[in-house]
Amino acid sequence: MKIATEPVGSIPRPAYLIEAMGSFAKGQIQEKELSALTEKAIRETLHLFEQTGSPVVTDGEQSKPSFATYPIYGLKELTPDGVVIPFADGHTRQLPKLTAGPFHYQTYANSYFEKAKKLTQLPVKQAVISSSAISLLYPQEGIPGYSREQFIKDLVNEAEADIRRCLNAGAYNVQIDFTEARLAIKLDPSKGLLKMFIDLNNQVLDRFTEAEQKKIGVHTCPGGDHDSTHSADISYTELLPLLFELHVGNFYLEYAAEKDKTSALKAIKEFSKPNQKIFIGVTNVLDPRVETPQEVCDLIVEASKFIPISRLGTTDDCGFSPFADDTSTARETAFAKITARIRGTQLAEKKLGN
């Protein structure tokens, strides 16, 4: 039986694109020049994906400023002093803060998808950011004349549009990045914040039919940035029972870097539903060592003892470079890991098919 395998999303950008992004931010080059280099990077990324034998590809998020803030890039009603996310190695990422309404997206993800679709014959999946992550833009002190309740209504409308535009444009599937899920438990051990996040995402997902939900998935990991994480110290078993309450057909779960893999598999077996497909991460994106196909195969075979093969898929633990300025992983390493994932998945198919 074939085992589905898909990338999560981001691929490290080539040096020339990172340099061009920096030059554009400083006003040293025009948007036309940046666009030409971005298209070159997308074309090269898709070609390298094709060389790995990947049955499904992405644009590698080459033109996204970050996986989290692409919808609001250029929005004027923002200040830079929003929620701070600390990582285990001491570095931080800071979200912007909304200053006025009504809230709206500046960029929808289908704009990335449609560029990639023209450059490959393979199915293209598209990653979008979760509504729960964007909800963090609204300040705790509120916004005069623009209530949080109205903000959430506007956000749900925009998040739905982001997904629907991708589906309507022909995306193979749409993956919602929900990396703040585990972090929510760290911030609120009572899990009230996580439940609120799941409820908000389901408000968006419930606007789609059951057939459409089968083409929508959720990705979760403990955050991956500069080879560090923001919530790996939170037990996976605390998250998984609630995660499977999301109304989607596909789950892309960080797994290769997990220390307690057996507990994670037991939780997947106990709490996932028969109509949910589970893509386990089989490459650790934070480790520069490239896994062998046999190591990948072994992870899949072990997982098959807990997850029926018909519901089992493979992926990478996380995006390789979710923020444009993250150069901690070499581009060549990312594609070597993807190749190992694909070959290891093929080995597992043969072994489990006997």
C-alpha positions in Angstrom: 0.0 0.0 0.0 1.3 3.5 -0.9 2.2 5.7 2.0 1.5 9.4 1.4 4.5 11.7 1.9 4.4 15.5 1.8 6.7 18.4 2.8 5.6 20.8 5.5 6.5 24.0 3.7 9.5 26.3 3.9 12.9 25.6 2.3 16.0 27.7 3.1 16.4 30.5 0.6 19.4 30.8 -1.7 22.0 33.4 -0.6 21.2 35.7 -3.5 17.5 35.9 -2.4 18.3 36.6 1.2 20.7 39.3 0.1 18.1 40.8 -2.2 15.4 40.8 0.5 17.8 42.8 2.7 18.7 45.2 -0.1 15.0 45.8 -0.9 14.2 46.5 2.8 17.0 49.2 2.7 15.6 50.7 -0.5 18.8 49.7 -2.4 16.9 47.7 -5.1 13.5 48.0 -6.8 10.6 45.6 -6.3 10.9 44.5 -9.9 14.4 43.2 -9.3 13.4 41.5 -6.1 10.4 39.8 -7.9 12.7 38.5 -10.6 15.1 36.9 -8.1 12.2 35.5 -6.1 10.7 33.8 -9.2 14.2 32.4 -9.9 14.4 31.0 -6.4 10.9 29.5 -6.6 11.7 27.9 -10.0 14.9 26.4 -8.6 13.2 25.2 -5.5 10.5 23.4 -7.4 13.1 21.8 -9.7 15.1 20.5 -6.7 11.8 19.2 -5.2 11.1 17.3 -8.5 14.6 15.8 -8.4 13.9 14.3 -5.0 11.0 12.3 -6.4 8.5 14.2 -4.2 4.9 13.4 -5.3 3.7 16.8 -3.8 5.6 20.0 -3.7 5.5 23.6 -2.3 7.1 26.8 -3.4 9.3 26.6 -0.3 7.8 29.8 1.0 10.7 31.6 -0.9 8.8 34.9 -1.1 7.1 34.9 2.3 8.6 37.3 4.8 7.6 34.7 7.5 5.2 31.8 7.7 3.3 33.7 10.4 3.0 37.3 9.3 2.6 37.1 5.5 -1.1 38.1 5.6 -0.3 41.4 7.3 3.0 42.3 5.6 2.7 46.0 4.7 -0.4 46.6 6.8 -0.2 50.2 8.2 -2.3 49.7 11.3 0.5 47.9 13.2 3.2 48.7 15.7 6.2 46.4 16.3 5.7 45.9 20.1 3.4 42.9 20.2 3.6 39.4 21.8 7.2 38.2 22.4 7.9 34.5 21.8 11.0 33.3 23.7 13.0 30.3 22.3 15.1 27.8 24.4 18.4 29.2 23.1 17.6 32.7 24.4 16.6 34.4 21.1 13.1 35.8 20.7 10.6 36.6 17.9 8.1 39.5 18.4 4.8 39.8 16.7 3.4 43.2 15.7 0.4 44.7 17.4 -2.8 45.9 15.8 -3.7 49.5 16.4 -6.9 50.0 14.5 -9.7 48.2 12.7 -11.4 46.9 10.7 -8.8 44.1 10.3 -8.1 42.7 6.9 -5.4 40.6 5.2 -3.0 42.4 2.9 -1.9 39.2 1.2 -3.7 35.9 0.7 -1.8 32.6 0.3 -3.3 31.8 -3.1 -1.0 34.5 -4.6 2.0 32.3 -3.7 0.3 29.1 -4.8 -0.7 30.5 -8.3 2.9 31.5 -9.0 4.2 28.0 -8.1 1.5 26.2 -10.0 2.7 27.8 -13.3 6.2 26.4 -12.7 5.6 22.7 -12.1 3.4 19.9 -13.3 3.3 18.3 -9.8 0.5 18.8 -7.2 1.2 21.9 -5.1 0.1 22.2 -1.5 -0.1 25.5 0.2 0.5 26.5 3.8 -1.5 29.2 5.6 -1.2 30.6 9.1 -3.8 29.7 11.7 -6.5 32.2 12.8 -5.3 31.6 16.4 -1.8 32.9 15.6 -3.2 36.0 14.0 -5.5 36.5 17.0 -2.4 37.3 19.0 -2.1 40.7 17.2 -5.0 42.1 19.1 -3.7 43.9 22.2 -4.7 43.0 25.7 -5.6 46.6 26.4 -8.1 46.6 23.5 -8.5 49.1 20.6 -10.8 52.1 21.1 -13.8 51.8 18.8 -12.9 48.3 17.6 -13.8 45.5 20.0 -12.1 42.2 20.3 -15.4 40.5 19.3 -15.6 42.5 16.1 -11.9 41.7 15.4 -12.5 38.0 15.8 -15.5 38.2 13.3 -13.3 40.0 10.8 -10.4 37.5 11.4 -12.6 34.4 10.9 -13.8 35.9 7.6 -10.3 36.6 6.4 -8.9 33.2 7.5 -11.7 31.4 5.7 -11.0 33.5 2.6 -7.3 32.6 2.8 -8.0 28.9 2.7 -10.9 29.0 0.3 -8.9 31.0 -2.3 -6.2 28.3 -2.3 -8.7 25.5 -2.7 -10.6 27.4 -5.4 -7.3 28.0 -7.2 -6.6 24.2 -7.3 -4.3 23.6 -4.4 -3.6 19.9 -3.8 -4.4 20.6 -0.1 -4.1 23.4 2.4 -2.0 23.1 5.6 -2.8 25.3 8.5 0.4 26.1 10.5 -0.6 25.8 14.2 2.8 26.0 15.9 1.5 28.0 18.8 -0.6 25.0 20.0 2.1 23.5 22.3 3.2 27.0 23.3 -0.3 27.7 24.5 0.0 25.0 27.1 3.3 26.5 28.3 1.6 29.9 28.6 -1.5 28.5 30.2 -1.1 25.0 31.8 -4.8 24.8 32.5 -5.2 24.5 28.7 -7.8 27.2 28.6 -5.8 29.1 26.0 -5.3 26.0 23.8 -9.0 25.3 24.0 -9.8 28.9 23.0 -7.3 28.5 20.0 -8.9 25.3 18.9 -12.4 26.8 19.1 -11.3 29.8 17.1 -9.8 27.6 14.4 -12.9 25.4 14.3 -15.0 28.5 13.7 -13.1 28.9 10.5 -13.1 25.2 9.6 -16.8 24.7 10.2 -17.4 27.0 7.2 -16.1 24.2 4.9 -17.9 21.1 3.8 -16.8 17.6 4.9 -15.3 17.1 1.5 -13.4 20.3 1.7 -12.1 19.5 5.2 -10.5 16.4 3.8 -8.3 18.7 1.8 -7.3 20.8 4.8 -4.7 19.8 7.4 -3.0 21.2 10.5 0.7 21.2 11.2 2.0 21.4 14.7 5.5 21.4 16.2 7.3 22.9 19.2 8.5 25.8 17.0 11.6 25.7 14.8 13.8 28.7 14.4 17.6 29.1 14.3 17.8 25.4 15.4 15.9 26.1 18.6 12.3 25.6 19.8 9.8 27.5 22.0 7.9 24.6 23.6 9.6 21.3 23.3 9.7 21.0 27.1 5.9 20.6 27.0 4.8 16.9 26.9 3.3 16.1 23.5 0.7 13.9 25.3 -0.7 17.1 26.8 -1.4 18.5 23.4 -2.5 15.6 21.2 -5.9 14.7 22.8 -7.2 18.2 22.2 -5.4 18.7 18.8 -7.5 15.9 17.2 -10.7 18.0 18.0 -9.8 20.2 15.0 -12.2 19.6 12.1 -9.6 18.7 9.4 -8.7 15.6 7.6 -4.9 15.7 7.8 -2.5 16.2 10.7 1.2 16.9 10.2 2.9 16.1 13.4 6.5 16.7 14.5 7.8 13.3 15.6 11.4 12.6 14.6 12.8 14.9 17.3 10.5 13.7 20.0 12.3 12.0 22.9 9.3 9.9 24.0 8.0 8.5 20.7 6.1 5.6 22.2 3.9 7.9 24.3 3.2 10.1 21.3 2.2 7.0 19.2 -0.1 5.8 22.0 -1.8 9.2 22.2 -2.3 9.2 18.4 -3.8 5.8 18.5 -6.1 6.7 21.4 -7.3 10.1 20.4 -7.2 10.4 16.7 -10.4 9.6 14.7 -10.9 7.1 11.9 -11.4 9.8 9.3 -8.1 11.6 10.2 -4.9 10.9 8.3 -1.7 11.2 10.3 1.6 12.4 8.7 4.4 11.8 11.2 7.6 13.8 10.9 10.5 11.5 10.0 13.3 14.1 9.5 14.5 16.2 12.4 14.9 19.7 10.8 16.9 21.0 13.8 19.6 18.3 13.4 22.2 18.9 10.6 22.8 15.2 10.3 20.9 13.7 7.3 18.8 10.7 8.2 19.4 7.5 6.3 16.4 6.0 4.3 16.6 3.0 6.6 16.3 5.1 9.7 13.2 6.8 8.2 11.8 3.3 7.3 12.3 2.1 10.9 10.3 5.1 12.2 7.5 4.4 9.9 7.4 0.7 10.6 7.2 1.4 14.3 4.4 3.9 13.8 2.5 1.4 11.8 2.0 -0.7 14.9 -0.2 2.2 16.3 -1.6 3.9 13.2 -3.3 1.9 10.3 -1.2 2.1 7.1 -4.2 3.5 5.3 -4.2 6.5 7.6 -0.4 6.9 7.9 1.7 9.4 6.0 5.2 11.0 6.4 6.4 14.5 6.4 9.3 16.6 7.8 9.1 17.7 11.5 8.7 21.3 10.6 9.5 23.8 7.9 13.2 24.2 7.3 13.3 28.0 7.3 9.9 29.5 8.5 11.4 33.0 8.9 13.2 34.6 5.9 16.3 35.5 7.9 16.8 32.0 9.3 20.0 30.5 7.7 20.7 27.9 10.3 20.0 25.0 7.9 21.8 24.7 4.5 19.6 24.5 1.5 21.4 21.3 0.4 20.8 19.7 3.8 17.0 20.4 3.5 16.8 18.6 0.2 19.0 15.8 1.3 16.6 15.2 4.2 13.6 15.4 1.9 15.2 12.8 -0.4 15.8 10.5 2.7 12.2 10.9 3.7 10.9 9.9 0.3 13.3 6.9 -0.1 12.7 5.8 3.5 8.9 6.0 2.9 9.4 3.8 -0.2 11.4 1.3 1.8 8.6 1.1 4.4 6.0 0.6 1.7 7.9 -2.5 0.5 8.4 -3.8 4.0 4.9 -3.3 5.2 3.4 -4.5 1.9 4.9 -8.0 2.4 
